Amino acid sequence: MARADKTAAVAALAQEFRSCNAAVLTEYRGLSVTQLKSLRRSLGEDTTYAVVKNTLTRIAAHDAGITALEQLLTGPSAIAFVKGDPVEAAKGLRDFARTNPQLVIKGGYLDGKALAPEEIRRLADLESREVLLAKLAGAMQASLSQAAALFQAPLSQAARVIEALRQQRVEHGGDASASAAREPGAGEPGPSPSEAGEPGASAPAPVGDSADEPAS
């Protein structure tokens, strides 16, 4: 390869590294051209699968500030540059490798963090962004449906709900009243002034001390 071609190849690879959010390094030894085309189709439009030269790739990765792949660039190498959902790309590589064991996942990186082969396999086991969004939309739709059902409920049903809530508050509030009512003397009538001996109560006149008795 001419020097100018090498320079252009390095620049192109460096741009791929800079523009992707994840990359997976693989060994493709033994795969046919037809199999490689099938792999590219399975990865989708957001992932570019390129056969690379190790020496030029090391230079390009260094230029792009990527160090996670340098030690793995041995043997026939191809890189999946992921610009979309990394979970989908990992699933595509995993599924293809199951039916085509010649494809070996050697490692990669995600958002600047190095990934070991087992971490890429765990990434493939996650639910894709589309599935998570669908579940979120379903949960939101269920919540909206429940709210709509409440607003559309008959007035008598809404009244029963409100009355049940009111009774619940009364029962909780009544606990304190009931406790107070159980205190000694609570709720019992107090003694009359005459029984208590309070000042101002009239006392019975002494026997034999009538005011009408004549003086001697």
RARACOR-V420531 format. One record per backbone hydrogen bond with DSSP energy under -0.5 kcal/mol. CO is the residue of the C=O (numbers start at 1). NH is the residue of the N-H. If there is no record, write none. Layout:
CO/NH
CO/NH
This chain:
2/6
3/7
4/8
5/9
6/10
7/11
8/12
9/13
10/14
11/15
12/16
13/17
14/18
15/19
16/20
21/111
22/82
23/109
24/80
25/106
25/107
26/78
27/104
28/31
32/36
33/37
34/38
35/39
36/40
37/41
38/42
39/43
40/44
41/44
44/47
46/83
46/84
47/49
48/50
48/81
50/79
52/77
53/57
54/58
55/59
56/60
57/61
58/62
59/63
60/64
61/66
62/65
65/67
67/70
69/72
69/73
70/73
72/74
76/28
77/52
78/26
79/50
79/81
80/24
80/82
81/48
81/83
82/21
82/22
84/86
85/89
86/90
87/91
88/92
89/93
90/94
91/95
92/96
93/97
94/98
95/99
96/100
100/103
102/104
103/105
104/27
104/106
107/25
108/115
109/23
110/113
113/110
115/108
116/119
116/120
117/121
118/122
119/123
120/124
121/125
122/125
122/126
123/126
128/132
129/133
130/134
131/135
132/136
133/137
134/138
135/139
136/140
137/141
138/142
139/143
140/144
141/145
142/146
143/147
144/148
145/149
146/150
147/151
148/152
149/153
150/153
154/158
155/159
156/160
157/161
158/162
159/163
160/164
161/165
162/166
163/167
164/168
165/169
166/170
167/171
168/172
169/173
170/174
171/175
172/176
173/177
174/178
175/179
176/180
177/181
178/182
180/183
183/186
185/188
192/196
193/197
193/198
198/201
206/209
210/213
